Amino acid sequence: MKRLLCLAVLATLMIGAASAHADTQVSMSADARIYGNFWSKYQYTGWNFNGTKTYDAATIWERFRLKTDFAVNENLKFRLAIRVDDSPGESPWGSGTFTVDNPAVCLEVYNAYLQFKWPGSDVQFTVGYQDFDLPFSADWMGANPVLGGTTVAGAVVEIPVVDALKVVGGVVRLLDSDKSGFAPTTTQAAANLDGYFLTLPITLDGFNATPWGMIAVAGRNADYAGTTVGDGPNSNETLAANLSSAAGFVTPSSARNAENVTWWVGTTVVVTALDPFKFYGDVIYGAGNEGDHSYDKRSGLFFDMAAEYTGLDLLTPQVTFWYSTGEDGSIRNGSERLPCVVDYWGPTNSFLFNASQEFNFGFMGVNPVGSLGAVAGLDKMSFIKDLTHRVVFSYAKGTNSPAALRSANLLAGTGNYVQIGRDLTTRESVLAVNFDTTYDIYENLAAIAETGWSHGDFQTSVWGHRFANATRGGDAYKVAVGLRYKF
């Protein structure tokens, strides 16, 4: 009854908004996906991050997302978007919303923002809960590894300067651990994580670049450890693992500064002057907690280079290289990895990374931070009408000292701060192949199959005999098949 009531209220609001103002244009778009995932050795072990649960080898998932735009004119609109949401954006058959008995209410708002242009100008404001990406050079490479492909509550302003330059900046609230606006004690202590960013997109003939920077200010009581940002049922990726050092991960909040600052600077570069050859690159440096204890500090570098050739009708070759600094041999001097919030980096839909898979939970979850490697793929392969393929080869090697990850496991517990198969040492490597196929049944309906295989070599001295032996019992592979309907 609660679910029906929520739907009735939502429908009433939408119909009322549309009828109250006859000149308001209402447009809707939706994305529905129903698919099955079939796995062997999920995350190389077949277990969850700390080896207490076994991943179900066969699961069926369903997701639905609906976006509604209420536009008075091209200068003023409001977007409301809802989704079915048991897990991050998905619901499994047989539980939650799609259970046989007492289905849960799992409708969630994931966009609610106002967008308008200042009268008489092209200055645009977007205020509310919105999709957000820091700049990145190419969409087929995933998203910015610091903060990409997510939704945030914030205010963004876009100011055109000249045809070739505009300024984009704003503030986003990434976390409010107090939730209600009141702290749990009468002693004031900040519990927020706020980001302030500025980007300068520059567009020239055959070349564009976007220098950018962001500062994040965190209060002492911001609940990093209790905030999960990873995707997938096996993920243990939290803000604490992404922004803290190993020692800082277990440091009580009372031992930290009242406020700590993390900052990033970077730029994207895209060269299309030699079209159909196109070249891409990203450079990012970030540092955090620099005024705190030496063991709390974290800083690192990430860069990638990529190229594609778009001059062929039958396929598009793509290649990517990346490098990211990793942990040195000590945890007493902090972390040497790039701090990040939410990353969805992954070139050409690589099976190794949480990237642009059509079906969620269909990746190995390797961390691009603290690793190096290459991805080569043949994308948009089409030899028969309405049928396309993609084949991708990926290799990753760690840049983290084995001693540092071993110490992190001893300090925080195996799988809590770093995780086998996700965080690689200099003596560990993984390789993967994936082959994906899409058949357009209709213009709006596609049948999709994604397959992947991966092999990894992991150190017993870092992860222990139990975890290392589990990875040697066979390679990981997946088959995902399903339907995608868009309108």
N, C-alpha and C positions, 0 to 999 in steps of 0.2 A: 504494500500500500504506500509506503514511503517513496518508493521509486516512482510509482504512478503519479503520486502527488507532485514530486519534483518535475517530472516531465510535463504535467498539466500546467504548473506554474510557469515553467519556461516557455511553453507554447503560447500561453496567454500573454506573457510579456512581449514576445516577439510579434504576435498578431496585433496587440494593442499599440506597440510602437509604430508598426507599419500603417495602421489605420488612423492613428492620431494626427499624422501629418501626411496628407496625400502627396506632397511634393518630395517626400523622402523615398529614395530608391533603396530597395532591399535586394541584395544579391547573396546567394549561398553557394558554397562549394564543399565537397565532402571527399573523404578518402576512407574506404573500407577494405580491410585485408583479413583473409581467413587462410590459415596455413598450418602445416605440420612440420615440426623439427624432429629429425631422427639423428641421434648422436652416438658416437663411440669415443670415449676418453675426452669428454668435455673438459676443457682447460688442462689437457694432458694427463690428469689423474682420474677424471670421472667423479671427483669429489668437489665439495665446496671448499672455500679458501683455507679452512683450518682442519679439513679432513674429518669432520664430524657427520657429514651427510653425503649420500650418493645421488648424483644427478639422474633424473628420470630420462632414460634413453629415447623415449617417444612422447612428445607433447603436442597438443593442438592449441593454437592461439587464435584470438580474434581481437581486432582493434577497429575502432570507428572514431573519426574526427570530423566535426562539422564546424565550418566557419561561416559567420553571417556578418555582412557589412551593411551598416545603415548610413547612407550617404545623402546629405542634403544637396551637395554639389561636389565638384572635383576638389574643392578647397576644405571640405569639412566632412569627416566621417567617424564612425565608431565601429570597432570590430569586437564581436563576442564569439569566442570559439570554445567548444566543449568536446570532451572525449570520454570514452569508456576507459577506466583506469584502475585496475587491480594492481598490476605491476607497472613499471614505467611505460605508460602508454598502451599496455596490452592487458588482456584478460585470458587466462587459460580455461579451456573447456573442463567442466567438472568441478570448478571451484569459483568462489567470488560471485561475479555477475552471472556466470554461465553454469552455476551448480544446479543439481537436480532438485534441491530442496532449500528453501529459505535463501534465495539469491540476494547477494549484497548490493547495496546502493553504491555505485561506483562511477557516477557522472562527476566530472571534474572540469572546472574552468581552466583553460590553459592560455587563453588570450582574452584580454579585456582592456582595450586602450582607445584613447581619443587621439585622432590625428587631424591637424589643421594647419593651414598656411596663414601667416600674419597678413591682415588685409593690405592689399596693394603691393605685396612683395612675394618672393618665392622662398621666404624663410619658413621652413616646415618644422612643426613640433609634433612629437609622438610621446604621449604621456599615459602610463599605465602598465599593465602586465603584458609584455610583448616578446616576440622572438628577438634574439640578440646574438650577434657574432662580432668578435674583433676582426679586423681586416685579415684576409688571407688571399693568396695569389690566384688560386684556381679551385673551383667548386668540385672538380673531379678528384682533388687531393684530400677531400674531407673538409675539415674546418681548423681554425686556429687552435693549437694545442694548449694555449693558456685559458681561453674562455670562448668556446665556439659551439654553435649548434644547440643553444639552450634557450630557455625563457627566463626573463627577469622582470622585476618591478622597477621601473625607472622613468626618467624624463630625458629625452634626446632632442637636440636641436640641430638642424641641417641648414647651413648658410652658404648659398652660392656666392662666390667672390667674382670670378670671371669664368668664361666657358671652360677653361682647363683646370680650374681649382675651386674646391669648396671646403668648408670647415664643418666638421661634425663632432659634436661633443655632448657630454651629459653626465648624469649621475645614475647609478644603479644600486639598489639595495639587494645584496646577494644573500644575506642571512640576518634574521632578527630572532635571537634565541629566547627573548622574553615573550614574543608572540603577542601578548595582550597589550603591550605598551607599558606594563608595570613590571619592575624588577621584583624578584622573589624576596628581597630583603629591603630594609630601609636605608641601607648603605648603597649609594649609587655606584654602579660599575657597568660600563658599556658592554653590551652583549651583541653588538651589530657588526656586520662586515659590509662596508660600503665601498663602491668603486667609482672613481672619477676618471673619465677617459677623454681623449682628444685625438682625432684622426684628420689627416690632410690629404684627401684623394686628389692626385694630379693626373690628368689625362691629356696626352699628346698624341700626335699621329704616329702610330706604330710603337708606342711606349706608354705605360702608365705605372705609377708607383703610389703607395699609400704609407707614408711615415705615420706612426701612431705611438701613443703612450698611455699608460693607465697606472693609477695609484689606488691601492686598496688599504683602508684603515680598519683594523680589527680591534674590538674591545676585548678586555681580558676574559670576559665570561662568554664570548662567542663559542658556541658548541660545535667545534670542528669535528670532534670524534663522533658525535651523534648525528652528523649530517652526511648521508650517503649521496654521492654524486655519480657513481658508476652505473653502468647498464648491464643487465643480465642477472639471472638467478644465482650465479656464482661470484658476483662481484663483492669485494670488500673495500672498494675505493671510496674513501671518505675525504672530506676537506683536510682532516688532520694528516692523512697520508700524502696528500697533494701539496700542502703548504708548509708542513712542519719538517724538521729534521727527525732522525730516529730518536735521539734523546729528548727532543722537544715533544715528541709524540706521547711520552709517558710523564712529562713534567706537569705537576699540578698547576691549575690556572692561577692560583695564588702566588706562585713563584715567578710569573711572567710580568712584564711591564703592563701598566694600566692600558696602554694602547701600543700596538705594533703596526708598522707600515710595510707593505710589500709593493714594489714598483716594477714596471716592465716598460721597455722601449723596443721598437721593432720597425720593420718596413717590409712591404711587399714590392716585388718587381715583376712586371710582365712585358715581354718584348714580342711584338707581332709584326715588326717591320719586315721580317723575312717570310711572312705568310706564304705558303701553308705550314712552314716550320714556326712553332711557337715555343717560347721559353719562359719559365717561371722560377721564382725564388722567394724565400722568406728568411729573415734573420730576426731572432728574438733573444733578448737578454733580460733576466729578471733577478731580483734580490729581495729578501725579506728578513724581518726581525734583526736588522743590523745593529740596533741599539740595545738588544737584549743580551743574554749570556752567549758566550761564543758557541756553546753546543746547540743553541737554538737557531742559529743563523742558517739561511738557505739561499743559494744563488746558483745560476747555471745559464748555459747557452744552448740554443737550438737553431739549426738552420737546415733548409732543404733546397734542392735544385731539381727541376723537372723540365721535360720537353715532350712535345707531341707533334705528330705530323697529320694534318687534317686534309691533305690533298687527295686522298683515296676515297672512292665511293663505297668500297666494300668493307673497310675497317679503318680504325684509327690507332696506330702504335703510340704507346705512352711509356715513358721511363722516368723513375724518380730515385734520387739518392738523398739520404739524410744523415745527420750526425747530431748527437746531443751529449753534453758532458754527463759523467756519471760520478758516483760516490768514490772518494779516495779511500785509503786504507784505514782511516780513523773516523769515529763518530763524535769524538770530543770537540772537533772544530766545526761541527755543523754538517750541513748537506751541500754537495756540489751539483745537485740536480736543479733544473729549472722549476721554480714553483709554478703551480697551475691550479685552476679552479675546476673547469670541466673541459675535457678534450675529446674530440671526435675525429682526430687526424687519421687518415688512411687512404693512400693513393689507389686509384683504379679499383675501388671496392675490394681491396686486399683482404683475404680470409684471416690474416694475422691481426687486423686492427678493427676496433669499433668505428666503422666508417659509414658508408652509405648503402649498407645492405637493405634490400627491399623488406626482408623479414627480420625482426629483432631477435636478439640472442643467437645470431648466426655467425659468430666471430670468436677468435681465440683470446682476444683481449690483451695482446702484447702492448706494453707501455712504450710509446715512441720516445719518451723522456728517459734518458739513461741507456740509450742504445744507438746503433748505427746500422745501415743496411741499404738495400736496393729493392725496388719493385719494378717489374717490367710486365706490360700487359698489351693485349690486343683487344681494343674496345669497339663497340658498335659494329661487330662483324655481322654482315647480312648477305646471304646468298639466295634466300627465298623470301618473297614478299611477306611482311608482317612477322618474320621470325628473325630475332637478333641473338647474338652470343657475345660472351666475353670470357677470355682466358687470361689468368694472371699468375705470375711466378714471383714469390717474395722470399727474401732472406733477411734475417735480423741477427745481430750479435750484440751482446751487452757491453757497456762501457763502465759498469759498476765493479768496484773491487770486491772479490769474494769475501775478504775479511770484513768489509763494511756490512754486507748483507747478512753474513753470519752473526755479527754482533747485534744487528738490528733484530734478528729472530730471537736471539738469547734475551734481549732487553724487553721487547714488546710481545714476544710469543710468535711462533711460526705462522705466517699468513696474515698477521694483523697490520703491520706497517708495510712490509713487502711480501710478495706472493709468488710462488713457483709458477712459471709459465708467463707471468706478467712482467716481472722485474728480472732482468738477465745480468749475469756477471760477465766479466771479460773472458771467461772460459766456457760460457754457455752460448748456444746459438739455436735458432729455429728456422725452418724453411717450410714453405707452404705452396700449394697450387689450388686455385679455385676455377671452376668452370660454371658459368651462369647462362641461363637461356630464358628469353621472354618471347611469348607468342601472343600477339594481339588478336584476341577472339573477335572483339568489336573495338571501335575507336576508344571506348572508355573502360573496356574490360580486358585484362591480360592474365594469362596463365604463366606462372614463373617457377623455375626450378633453379636453386642455388646449391652447388656441391663444393666441398672443400676437403683437402687432406693436409695434414701438417705433422712434421716430425721434429722433436726437440731433444737436445742433449743437456742434462742438468747435473749439477754437482751434489753428490751425497754429503760432502762436508758442510754444505750450506743449508740444505733442506732436510737432512736426515735420511736414514735408510728407508723409512716407511714411504715418504713422499717420492723420493727418487726411484725406488723400485716400482711404484705404481705407474710412473711415466714410462717405464721400460717394458710394460706388459702389452704393448701394442701402440700403434700410432693413432692420432686423433683424426676423425673424419666426420662430416655431417652431410645430410641431404635434407633440404628444405623445399617443399612444394606447396603451392597455394595459388590463390586468386587475389587480384588487386582491382578494385572498382573505384573509379574517380568520376566526379561530375562537378 
